[in-house]
Amino acid sequence: MTFPILIAHGVQGRADTPIPVSAFFWAAGAVLIVSFLGLALGWKRPLLARIPWRRAPRWLERLVLSPLLIWALRIAVLAVFVLVLTAALFGSTMLSRNIAPLIVFVVWWVGLVPLSVLFGNVWRELNPWATIARIARLPESRPGRPYPPRLGWWPAALFLLIFGWLELVYTTPAEPRTIAALIIAYTAVNLAAMYRWGIQPWLDHGEVFTVYTGVLAHTSPVEVRWHGDERRLGFRPPFVGVTRISPRPAMVAFIGVLIATVTFDGLSGSEFWTTRDVAAAERLINLGIPSFPAGIIVATIGILVTQLVIIAVFEAAAWASAWAARWPNATSMGRMAAAFAHTLIPIALAYFVAHYFTLFVFQSQDLIRLASDPFGAGWDIFGTVDHRIDFQLVSANVIWAVQVSAIVIGHVIALAMAHDRALQLARGHREALRSQWPMLALMVLLTVAGLWSLSEGMASV
C-alpha cells in the first residue's frame, strides 16, 4: 500500500528462520513434485465432481435464508456504507483519524476473503449497491434486455485492474475525499448497469467485488443452491465447489488479474523492483517528464506487465498440457486455458492470504480506536480512542510460517485440481498424466516466485 495509515504487507522485522530462506524454495518445489507423484500413483479417475452436496438441516436453512434476517443484515451493511461515505466526505482528511480508509482497504477488501471462504457468497446477498437498487425498485433481471454473453467477466476484470492500480500505483488512494469521489462514481456506474440489465446479471458479471467474492466462495464448504424457485442451504468439502465453476469469457483474465495484482504488491516492495523502478523513472525524467508522472508511468507499466506475464504463462502451460496429451483441440489455447482456469482459484486465495495476512491481523485492530472517533472530530464514544495496535500479537516467524504454508498448500490443491480435470478430459490415466507435466512446471514456478516475492518483503518497514 502507498498510504501512511497502513503498515506494509510484510512482517514487522525479518523472520529469524533456522535455515536459509532459499531452502524453503527447494523444499516447496520438492513438496509439489512428491505431490505430483502421489497423484500419479493413487488418483486414477476423476473424483472431485462426484463428491455430493448435502442439504443443511431444515431449521438451519430456514434461519439462514430467512428474508427477515437477510434484510436486517442488508440494512446493517448499508448503514456502514453510509457511515464510510459520510466519513470520507466530511471527516478528517488525516488518514490516521478517518475510519473510511481502514474500512475500505482492510476491513472490507481483505476481510471479505475469510468471510467468503468460511460462509460462502455472503457479499452477494448483502451488497449495498444491490440493496439501494432494490429500494429504488430496479428490476432483478430484464429478459427483454439481457446482459451480452460475450462480455462475460470483462467489466469485472477491468474494474479489478483499476482498483489494483489505485491501491498499488496511485499515490494517495486512501485520501478520504478521493475515496468519497470513487464511491459516488462507482455507485452511479452500478445503479446505471443494474437499471440497464437488472440487478442479478450485473452482480453475476460486472460488480467486481461480487464477482471476486463469488470466485473465492467456491472454496467454501457452504453453498446455497436453487431448486426450482426455492433456495436451499447445503454443505460440501472445502474447495470442491471450484471444480463446478462454469467457464465464461474473461474468466482467465479476471483470476489472472487477481493473482497478478497481489504478486505486484509483493514485487513492488522488493529491492529487485525498487532499483529498476528508480532507474526507469530517471530515464523518463531525463526525457523531460516530471518526477511524479514518471513514477506513475513506470509503476503502471510494471503492474500491466505483471498481469500479462502471469496470464500468458498460464495460457501457455494449459496449451502445453493439451499438446503433450495430443488432445484434438490442443491448437485452441484459450479453450484449454478455460478448461483449467478453476485451478487458479486456490492459487489466488493462497497469494491473498500470504500477502495480506499481516495487514489484516495488525491494522484491523485500529478499528477499535477509530470506532470511538470515526470522523476524527475528537470524540471518544466507546472510550477506546487511546487503543494502540499490538504488533507483538503474532511473531515474524509465525507470519513467515503462515505465508509459506499458504503458498505451498494452495499450489498443491491447484495441482490436484488440474490432475482431476485432466482425468476428465483424457481417454486414460496415462494420457492424463502426460498432460500434467507442464502444469507441474507451472506450479513449481509460481510457488518459487511467490515465496521469493514474500522473502523480498521480509525486511522491516
RALIN-V910352 format. One record per residue. N is the residue number from 1. RES is the residue in three letters. PSI is psi in whole degrees, -180 to 180 (none if undefined). OMEGA is omega in whole degrees, -180 to 180 (NA if undefined). Layout:
BEGIN
n=N res=RES psi=PSI omega=OMEGA
n=N res=RES psi=PSI omega=OMEGA
END
This chain:
BEGIN
n=1 res=MET psi=154 omega=-176
n=2 res=THR psi=5 omega=-178
n=3 res=PHE psi=150 omega=-168
n=4 res=PRO psi=-18 omega=-179
n=5 res=ILE psi=-23 omega=-172
n=6 res=LEU psi=134 omega=171
n=7 res=ILE psi=145 omega=-179
n=8 res=ALA psi=160 omega=-172
n=9 res=HIS psi=-13 omega=178
n=10 res=GLY psi=176 omega=-179
n=11 res=VAL psi=161 omega=177
n=12 res=GLN psi=94 omega=-176
n=13 res=GLY psi=161 omega=-178
n=14 res=ARG psi=132 omega=178
n=15 res=ALA psi=131 omega=-179
n=16 res=ASP psi=75 omega=-176
n=17 res=THR psi=144 omega=-178
n=18 res=PRO psi=-14 omega=177
n=19 res=ILE psi=159 omega=-180
n=20 res=PRO psi=146 omega=-179
n=21 res=VAL psi=-37 omega=-179
n=22 res=SER psi=-26 omega=180
n=23 res=ALA psi=-29 omega=177
n=24 res=PHE psi=-34 omega=179
n=25 res=PHE psi=-49 omega=-180
n=26 res=TRP psi=-42 omega=-179
n=27 res=ALA psi=-42 omega=180
n=28 res=ALA psi=-44 omega=177
n=29 res=GLY psi=-39 omega=179
n=30 res=ALA psi=-39 omega=178
n=31 res=VAL psi=-42 omega=180
n=32 res=LEU psi=-41 omega=180
n=33 res=ILE psi=-44 omega=178
n=34 res=VAL psi=-41 omega=178
n=35 res=SER psi=-41 omega=179
n=36 res=PHE psi=-44 omega=179
n=37 res=LEU psi=-39 omega=177
n=38 res=GLY psi=-41 omega=177
n=39 res=LEU psi=-41 omega=-178
n=40 res=ALA psi=-37 omega=-176
n=41 res=LEU psi=-32 omega=-171
n=42 res=GLY psi=-3 omega=-176
n=43 res=TRP psi=93 omega=-170
n=44 res=LYS psi=3 omega=174
n=45 res=ARG psi=153 omega=-178
n=46 res=PRO psi=134 omega=-175
n=47 res=LEU psi=-35 omega=-168
n=48 res=LEU psi=-40 omega=-178
n=49 res=ALA psi=-16 omega=-177
n=50 res=ARG psi=-10 omega=-178
n=51 res=ILE psi=126 omega=-172
n=52 res=PRO psi=155 omega=170
n=53 res=TRP psi=131 omega=-176
n=54 res=ARG psi=131 omega=-177
n=55 res=ARG psi=143 omega=180
n=56 res=ALA psi=161 omega=173
n=57 res=PRO psi=144 omega=-173
n=58 res=ARG psi=-37 omega=-179
n=59 res=TRP psi=-39 omega=179
n=60 res=LEU psi=-40 omega=178
n=61 res=GLU psi=-45 omega=180
n=62 res=ARG psi=-37 omega=-180
n=63 res=LEU psi=-51 omega=-175
n=64 res=VAL psi=-39 omega=-176
n=65 res=LEU psi=13 omega=179
n=66 res=SER psi=126 omega=178
n=67 res=PRO psi=-35 omega=-180
n=68 res=LEU psi=-46 omega=179
n=69 res=LEU psi=-44 omega=-178
n=70 res=ILE psi=-45 omega=-179
n=71 res=TRP psi=-32 omega=175
n=72 res=ALA psi=-42 omega=178
n=73 res=LEU psi=-37 omega=177
n=74 res=ARG psi=-44 omega=180
n=75 res=ILE psi=-37 omega=179
n=76 res=ALA psi=-44 omega=179
n=77 res=VAL psi=-40 omega=178
n=78 res=LEU psi=-37 omega=178
n=79 res=ALA psi=-41 omega=177
n=80 res=VAL psi=-40 omega=177
n=81 res=PHE psi=-46 omega=179
n=82 res=VAL psi=-39 omega=178
n=83 res=LEU psi=-46 omega=-179
n=84 res=VAL psi=-46 omega=-180
n=85 res=LEU psi=-41 omega=180
n=86 res=THR psi=-43 omega=178
n=87 res=ALA psi=-40 omega=179
n=88 res=ALA psi=-35 omega=-178
n=89 res=LEU psi=-42 omega=-168
n=90 res=PHE psi=-9 omega=-178
n=91 res=GLY psi=-177 omega=-180
n=92 res=SER psi=145 omega=176
n=93 res=THR psi=-3 omega=174
n=94 res=MET psi=121 omega=-172
n=95 res=LEU psi=-36 omega=-177
n=96 res=SER psi=-8 omega=-178
n=97 res=ARG psi=6 omega=-179
n=98 res=ASN psi=131 omega=-175
n=99 res=ILE psi=-19 omega=-174
n=100 res=ALA psi=-50 omega=-179
n=101 res=PRO psi=-40 omega=-179
n=102 res=LEU psi=-45 omega=-179
n=103 res=ILE psi=-43 omega=-176
n=104 res=VAL psi=-50 omega=-170
n=105 res=PHE psi=-12 omega=180
n=106 res=VAL psi=-66 omega=-175
n=107 res=VAL psi=-39 omega=-176
n=108 res=TRP psi=-64 omega=-175
n=109 res=TRP psi=-46 omega=-180
n=110 res=VAL psi=-41 omega=-177
n=111 res=GLY psi=-24 omega=178
n=112 res=LEU psi=-25 omega=-177
n=113 res=VAL psi=-59 omega=178
n=114 res=PRO psi=-33 omega=177
n=115 res=LEU psi=-45 omega=-178
n=116 res=SER psi=-38 omega=-178
n=117 res=VAL psi=-36 omega=-177
n=118 res=LEU psi=-38 omega=-169
n=119 res=PHE psi=4 omega=178
n=120 res=GLY psi=-160 omega=-171
n=121 res=ASN psi=64 omega=-177
n=122 res=VAL psi=-40 omega=-175
n=123 res=TRP psi=-33 omega=180
n=124 res=ARG psi=-38 omega=-179
n=125 res=GLU psi=-33 omega=-171
n=126 res=LEU psi=2 omega=-177
n=127 res=ASN psi=119 omega=-176
n=128 res=PRO psi=-31 omega=178
n=129 res=TRP psi=-38 omega=176
n=130 res=ALA psi=-37 omega=178
n=131 res=THR psi=-45 omega=177
n=132 res=ILE psi=-42 omega=-180
n=133 res=ALA psi=-39 omega=180
n=134 res=ARG psi=-39 omega=177
n=135 res=ILE psi=-35 omega=179
n=136 res=ALA psi=4 omega=178
n=137 res=ARG psi=33 omega=173
n=138 res=LEU psi=150 omega=-175
n=139 res=PRO psi=148 omega=175
n=140 res=GLU psi=-33 omega=176
n=141 res=SER psi=162 omega=177
n=142 res=ARG psi=89 omega=-179
n=143 res=PRO psi=-30 omega=-179
n=144 res=GLY psi=-18 omega=179
n=145 res=ARG psi=71 omega=-175
n=146 res=PRO psi=153 omega=176
n=147 res=TYR psi=132 omega=-177
n=148 res=PRO psi=118 omega=-178
n=149 res=PRO psi=-33 omega=-177
n=150 res=ARG psi=-21 omega=179
n=151 res=LEU psi=-33 omega=179
n=152 res=GLY psi=-130 omega=180
n=153 res=TRP psi=15 omega=-178
n=154 res=TRP psi=-44 omega=177
n=155 res=PRO psi=-43 omega=179
n=156 res=ALA psi=-40 omega=179
n=157 res=ALA psi=-41 omega=179
n=158 res=LEU psi=-45 omega=179
n=159 res=PHE psi=-36 omega=179
n=160 res=LEU psi=-40 omega=177
n=161 res=LEU psi=-41 omega=178
n=162 res=ILE psi=-44 omega=179
n=163 res=PHE psi=-44 omega=178
n=164 res=GLY psi=-40 omega=178
n=165 res=TRP psi=-44 omega=179
n=166 res=LEU psi=-41 omega=-177
n=167 res=GLU psi=-40 omega=-169
n=168 res=LEU psi=-20 omega=-175
n=169 res=VAL psi=-49 omega=-178
n=170 res=TYR psi=140 omega=-169
n=171 res=THR psi=-32 omega=-177
n=172 res=THR psi=61 omega=-178
n=173 res=PRO psi=-23 omega=-177
n=174 res=ALA psi=8 omega=175
n=175 res=GLU psi=124 omega=-172
n=176 res=PRO psi=-43 omega=-179
n=177 res=ARG psi=-33 omega=175
n=178 res=THR psi=-44 omega=177
n=179 res=ILE psi=-44 omega=-180
n=180 res=ALA psi=-46 omega=-180
n=181 res=ALA psi=-41 omega=180
n=182 res=LEU psi=-41 omega=179
n=183 res=ILE psi=-45 omega=-179
n=184 res=ILE psi=-45 omega=-180
n=185 res=ALA psi=-45 omega=-179
n=186 res=TYR psi=-34 omega=176
n=187 res=THR psi=-44 omega=179
n=188 res=ALA psi=-42 omega=179
n=189 res=VAL psi=-46 omega=-178
n=190 res=ASN psi=-46 omega=-179
n=191 res=LEU psi=-37 omega=177
n=192 res=ALA psi=-43 omega=180
n=193 res=ALA psi=-39 omega=178
n=194 res=MET psi=-34 omega=175
n=195 res=TYR psi=-39 omega=-176
n=196 res=ARG psi=-46 omega=-173
n=197 res=TRP psi=-12 omega=-176
n=198 res=GLY psi=156 omega=-176
n=199 res=ILE psi=-50 omega=-174
n=200 res=GLN psi=-47 omega=178
n=201 res=PRO psi=-38 omega=-180
n=202 res=TRP psi=-37 omega=175
n=203 res=LEU psi=-36 omega=-180
n=204 res=ASP psi=-32 omega=-168
n=205 res=HIS psi=-33 omega=-167
n=206 res=GLY psi=-34 omega=-178
n=207 res=GLU psi=105 omega=-165
n=208 res=VAL psi=-37 omega=-176
n=209 res=PHE psi=-27 omega=173
n=210 res=THR psi=-42 omega=177
n=211 res=VAL psi=-44 omega=-179
n=212 res=TYR psi=-49 omega=179
n=213 res=THR psi=-31 omega=177
n=214 res=GLY psi=-39 omega=176
n=215 res=VAL psi=-49 omega=-178
n=216 res=LEU psi=-27 omega=179
n=217 res=ALA psi=-18 omega=176
n=218 res=HIS psi=-17 omega=176
n=219 res=THR psi=-9 omega=-174
n=220 res=SER psi=151 omega=173
n=221 res=PRO psi=-5 omega=-178
n=222 res=VAL psi=133 omega=179
n=223 res=GLU psi=137 omega=174
n=224 res=VAL psi=127 omega=-180
n=225 res=ARG psi=152 omega=175
n=226 res=TRP psi=133 omega=173
n=227 res=HIS psi=94 omega=-170
n=228 res=GLY psi=-124 omega=177
n=229 res=ASP psi=8 omega=-176
n=230 res=GLU psi=136 omega=175
n=231 res=ARG psi=139 omega=-179
n=232 res=ARG psi=139 omega=179
n=233 res=LEU psi=138 omega=180
n=234 res=GLY psi=179 omega=-176
n=235 res=PHE psi=155 omega=179
n=236 res=ARG psi=164 omega=175
n=237 res=PRO psi=148 omega=179
n=238 res=PRO psi=143 omega=176
n=239 res=PHE psi=-13 omega=-179
n=240 res=VAL psi=-36 omega=-179
n=241 res=GLY psi=-23 omega=-180
n=242 res=VAL psi=-34 omega=-178
n=243 res=THR psi=-15 omega=-176
n=244 res=ARG psi=3 omega=179
n=245 res=ILE psi=133 omega=-174
n=246 res=SER psi=134 omega=178
n=247 res=PRO psi=147 omega=178
n=248 res=ARG psi=162 omega=179
n=249 res=PRO psi=136 omega=178
n=250 res=ALA psi=12 omega=178
n=251 res=MET psi=-47 omega=178
n=252 res=VAL psi=-42 omega=-180
n=253 res=ALA psi=-44 omega=-177
n=254 res=PHE psi=-50 omega=-178
n=255 res=ILE psi=-36 omega=177
n=256 res=GLY psi=-40 omega=178
n=257 res=VAL psi=-39 omega=179
n=258 res=LEU psi=-46 omega=179
n=259 res=ILE psi=-45 omega=-176
n=260 res=ALA psi=-34 omega=179
n=261 res=THR psi=-46 omega=179
n=262 res=VAL psi=-37 omega=179
n=263 res=THR psi=-46 omega=180
n=264 res=PHE psi=-31 omega=176
n=265 res=ASP psi=-46 omega=178
n=266 res=GLY psi=-41 omega=-178
n=267 res=LEU psi=-39 omega=-175
n=268 res=SER psi=-18 omega=178
n=269 res=GLY psi=3 omega=-176
n=270 res=SER psi=156 omega=176
n=271 res=GLU psi=-34 omega=178
n=272 res=PHE psi=-47 omega=-178
n=273 res=TRP psi=-41 omega=-175
n=274 res=THR psi=-46 omega=-179
n=275 res=THR psi=-39 omega=180
n=276 res=ARG psi=-34 omega=177
n=277 res=ASP psi=-48 omega=-179
n=278 res=VAL psi=-44 omega=-179
n=279 res=ALA psi=-43 omega=-180
n=280 res=ALA psi=-41 omega=179
n=281 res=ALA psi=-39 omega=179
n=282 res=GLU psi=-37 omega=177
n=283 res=ARG psi=-42 omega=179
n=284 res=LEU psi=-39 omega=178
n=285 res=ILE psi=-39 omega=178
n=286 res=ASN psi=-22 omega=177
n=287 res=LEU psi=0 omega=177
n=288 res=GLY psi=3 omega=179
n=289 res=ILE psi=130 omega=179
n=290 res=PRO psi=156 omega=-173
n=291 res=SER psi=-40 omega=-177
n=292 res=PHE psi=-56 omega=178
n=293 res=PRO psi=-28 omega=178
n=294 res=ALA psi=-44 omega=178
n=295 res=GLY psi=-40 omega=178
n=296 res=ILE psi=-43 omega=-178
n=297 res=ILE psi=-46 omega=-179
n=298 res=VAL psi=-45 omega=-180
n=299 res=ALA psi=-37 omega=178
n=300 res=THR psi=-45 omega=176
n=301 res=ILE psi=-40 omega=-180
n=302 res=GLY psi=-46 omega=-178
n=303 res=ILE psi=-36 omega=179
n=304 res=LEU psi=-41 omega=179
n=305 res=VAL psi=-40 omega=177
n=306 res=THR psi=-44 omega=178
n=307 res=GLN psi=-50 omega=-175
n=308 res=LEU psi=-40 omega=-179
n=309 res=VAL psi=-47 omega=-178
n=310 res=ILE psi=-44 omega=179
n=311 res=ILE psi=-44 omega=-179
n=312 res=ALA psi=-41 omega=180
n=313 res=VAL psi=-42 omega=179
n=314 res=PHE psi=-45 omega=179
n=315 res=GLU psi=-41 omega=180
n=316 res=ALA psi=-40 omega=179
n=317 res=ALA psi=-40 omega=178
n=318 res=ALA psi=-42 omega=178
n=319 res=TRP psi=-42 omega=180
n=320 res=ALA psi=-35 omega=177
n=321 res=SER psi=-46 omega=179
n=322 res=ALA psi=-41 omega=179
n=323 res=TRP psi=-41 omega=-180
n=324 res=ALA psi=-34 omega=180
n=325 res=ALA psi=-6 omega=-178
n=326 res=ARG psi=43 omega=176
n=327 res=TRP psi=147 omega=-175
n=328 res=PRO psi=-33 omega=-177
n=329 res=ASN psi=26 omega=-177
n=330 res=ALA psi=-22 omega=-179
n=331 res=THR psi=-13 omega=-180
n=332 res=SER psi=95 omega=-178
n=333 res=MET psi=-44 omega=-179
n=334 res=GLY psi=-39 omega=-179
n=335 res=ARG psi=-42 omega=-180
n=336 res=MET psi=-37 omega=177
n=337 res=ALA psi=-40 omega=178
n=338 res=ALA psi=-36 omega=-180
n=339 res=ALA psi=-32 omega=-178
n=340 res=PHE psi=7 omega=-175
n=341 res=ALA psi=-33 omega=-178
n=342 res=HIS psi=-22 omega=-180
n=343 res=THR psi=-16 omega=178
n=344 res=LEU psi=-19 omega=-174
n=345 res=ILE psi=-49 omega=176
n=346 res=PRO psi=-28 omega=176
n=347 res=ILE psi=-44 omega=178
n=348 res=ALA psi=-44 omega=179
n=349 res=LEU psi=-43 omega=180
n=350 res=ALA psi=-45 omega=179
n=351 res=TYR psi=-40 omega=-179
n=352 res=PHE psi=-47 omega=179
n=353 res=VAL psi=-46 omega=-176
n=354 res=ALA psi=-40 omega=-174
n=355 res=HIS psi=-29 omega=-173
n=356 res=TYR psi=2 omega=-179
n=357 res=PHE psi=-51 omega=-178
n=358 res=THR psi=-38 omega=179
n=359 res=LEU psi=-46 omega=-177
n=360 res=PHE psi=-46 omega=-177
n=361 res=VAL psi=-43 omega=-176
n=362 res=PHE psi=-54 omega=-171
n=363 res=GLN psi=-27 omega=178
n=364 res=SER psi=-23 omega=177
n=365 res=GLN psi=-27 omega=-178
n=366 res=ASP psi=-12 omega=177
n=367 res=LEU psi=-31 omega=179
n=368 res=ILE psi=-42 omega=180
n=369 res=ARG psi=-47 omega=-174
n=370 res=LEU psi=-21 omega=178
n=371 res=ALA psi=-30 omega=179
n=372 res=SER psi=-21 omega=-178
n=373 res=ASP psi=68 omega=-172
n=374 res=PRO psi=-24 omega=-177
n=375 res=PHE psi=-2 omega=-177
n=376 res=GLY psi=36 omega=-175
n=377 res=ALA psi=6 omega=-179
n=378 res=GLY psi=15 omega=179
n=379 res=TRP psi=169 omega=171
n=380 res=ASP psi=65 omega=-170
n=381 res=ILE psi=-46 omega=-176
n=382 res=PHE psi=6 omega=-180
n=383 res=GLY psi=26 omega=-177
n=384 res=THR psi=16 omega=-173
n=385 res=VAL psi=-19 omega=179
n=386 res=ASP psi=7 omega=-180
n=387 res=HIS psi=140 omega=-180
n=388 res=ARG psi=152 omega=179
n=389 res=ILE psi=134 omega=176
n=390 res=ASP psi=98 omega=-179
n=391 res=PHE psi=-2 omega=176
n=392 res=GLN psi=5 omega=-177
n=393 res=LEU psi=-38 omega=179
n=394 res=VAL psi=132 omega=-177
n=395 res=SER psi=163 omega=179
n=396 res=ALA psi=-38 omega=180
n=397 res=ASN psi=-38 omega=178
n=398 res=VAL psi=-42 omega=179
n=399 res=ILE psi=-46 omega=179
n=400 res=TRP psi=-39 omega=179
n=401 res=ALA psi=-42 omega=178
n=402 res=VAL psi=-43 omega=-179
n=403 res=GLN psi=-47 omega=-180
n=404 res=VAL psi=-45 omega=-179
n=405 res=SER psi=-44 omega=-180
n=406 res=ALA psi=-46 omega=-179
n=407 res=ILE psi=-48 omega=-176
n=408 res=VAL psi=-48 omega=-178
n=409 res=ILE psi=-42 omega=179
n=410 res=GLY psi=-42 omega=-179
n=411 res=HIS psi=-32 omega=176
n=412 res=VAL psi=-43 omega=177
n=413 res=ILE psi=-43 omega=178
n=414 res=ALA psi=-41 omega=179
n=415 res=LEU psi=-41 omega=178
n=416 res=ALA psi=-39 omega=179
n=417 res=MET psi=-40 omega=177
n=418 res=ALA psi=-41 omega=179
n=419 res=HIS psi=-44 omega=180
n=420 res=ASP psi=-41 omega=179
n=421 res=ARG psi=-37 omega=177
n=422 res=ALA psi=-37 omega=178
n=423 res=LEU psi=-30 omega=176
n=424 res=GLN psi=-37 omega=-175
n=425 res=LEU psi=-29 omega=-172
n=426 res=ALA psi=163 omega=178
n=427 res=ARG psi=-3 omega=179
n=428 res=GLY psi=168 omega=-177
n=429 res=HIS psi=-42 omega=-177
n=430 res=ARG psi=-40 omega=178
n=431 res=GLU psi=-42 omega=179
n=432 res=ALA psi=-42 omega=-179
n=433 res=LEU psi=-41 omega=179
n=434 res=ARG psi=-33 omega=-178
n=435 res=SER psi=-18 omega=-171
n=436 res=GLN psi=-4 omega=177
n=437 res=TRP psi=-44 omega=176
n=438 res=PRO psi=-36 omega=179
n=439 res=MET psi=-38 omega=176
n=440 res=LEU psi=-46 omega=179
n=441 res=ALA psi=-41 omega=179
n=442 res=LEU psi=-46 omega=-178
n=443 res=MET psi=-40 omega=177
n=444 res=VAL psi=-44 omega=180
n=445 res=LEU psi=-48 omega=-179
n=446 res=LEU psi=-36 omega=179
n=447 res=THR psi=-50 omega=-180
n=448 res=VAL psi=-41 omega=179
n=449 res=ALA psi=-41 omega=179
n=450 res=GLY psi=-43 omega=179
n=451 res=LEU psi=-39 omega=178
n=452 res=TRP psi=-43 omega=180
n=453 res=SER psi=-41 omega=178
n=454 res=LEU psi=-44 omega=-178
n=455 res=SER psi=-33 omega=179
n=456 res=GLU psi=-26 omega=-179
n=457 res=GLY psi=13 omega=-177
n=458 res=MET psi=-17 omega=-180
n=459 res=ALA psi=153 omega=-179
n=460 res=SER psi=143 omega=172
n=461 res=VAL psi=none omega=NA
END
